[in-house]
Amino acid sequence: GAPGGAYDLDMDAFAAVPPSLAAHVAEQIAFAFRDPTERLIASELADALDDAGYIEADVAGLAGRLGCAQAAVEAVLAACQGLDPPGLFARDLAEYVAYQVRYDSPDDHGETRRERNARFGQPCPEMEVPEGGEELLSIFWMLSGYRDQGFNGPLPIKPRDIRDWCEVTGNILTRDEIATLMAMDGALMEAVAKERAD
C-alpha cells in the first residue's frame, strides 16, 4: 500500500493462522465427548500423540493411572480415531491400512471417500506412514495385489502367500514382520467388511 512509515500494515499478518494439531484435536474432543470421564480419557490420549498424529500410549497403563476399565479407554480411543484428520490416534501399520481402506477404496459407483470429500469441499488430509514402516507397507500392498477374490470381495492373505512371495523375490522376512503383515491384512479385511456394511 502507500508508504506510511511506522503505520504501514502488513495485511498478510492478519491472515488466520492454522491451529496446531494439539489445538485442533482439543477442540474436537470438547465437542465429541459430553461425559467428563470420557473427555478426560480423550485428553490424556491426545497428550500421547506424536507429531504425525500416531498414539504412543500404553492403554492398560493409562486405564490403571486413571482408575478406569481398559475397555473404557479402548472405547474412547476408537471414538478418537474417527476425528479429523484421518489417521489420528492410529497405533501401528495395521490401523494405517484400515484408514487407507476407508478413504481410498472405491464404492459401488467407483468413487472413493477421499474423492467424495474433495467433491464436497471436505478435508481429507494424507496420513503419514509410521516411521520405518514404508518398506513393509510397500510389501503388503504388493502382496495384496495378488490376493484371491471371493464372491463378496477380497480374500485374506494366507501365510503360504507370504512364503511364496519370499521364495520368488528372494526377500527374507522376520517373524515379527510376518506377524505385522498378517495384522495389517486382518485390519484390511475388517475395514472392507465395515465399508460394505455402511
LINJO-V753654 format. One line per field, one symbol per residue. ss: DSSP state (a for helix, b for strand, c for the rest). psi: psi as a letter, one per 30 degrees, with the letter a starting at -180 (. if undefined). burial: b if it has 16 or more other C-alpha atoms within 10 Angstrom, else e. A space follows every 10 residues. Layout:
ss: ???
psi: ???
burial: ???
This chain:
ss: ccccaaaccc aaaacccccc aaaaaaaaaa aacccaaaaa aaaaaaacbc ccccbcccaa aaaaaaccca aaaaaaaaaa cccccccccc ccaaaaaaaa aaaacccccc ccaaaaaaac cccccccccc cccaaaaaaa aaaaccccbb ccbbccccaa aaaaaaaaac ccccaaaaaa aaaaaaaaaa aaaaaaac
psi: akkgbfgkkj ffffkkkkll eeeeeeeeee efjekeeeee eeeeeefgka ffglkgkjee eeeeefhlke eeeeeeeeee fflklkfkgk faeeeeeeee eefgkkafgg kleeeeeeeg gkkilkkkkk kgfeeeeeee eeeefgllka egakllklef eeeeeeeefg kkkleeeeee eeeeeeeeee eeeeeef.
burial: eeeeeeeeee eeeeeeeeee beeebbeebe ebbeeeebbb bbbebbebbe ebbbbbbebe ebbeeeeeeb eebeebbebb bebebbbbbb bbbbbbbbbb bbbebbeeee ebbbbeeeee eeebeebebb eeeeebbeeb eebbeeeeee eeebebbeee ebeebeeeee eeeeeeebeb bbbbbbbbbe bbeeeeee
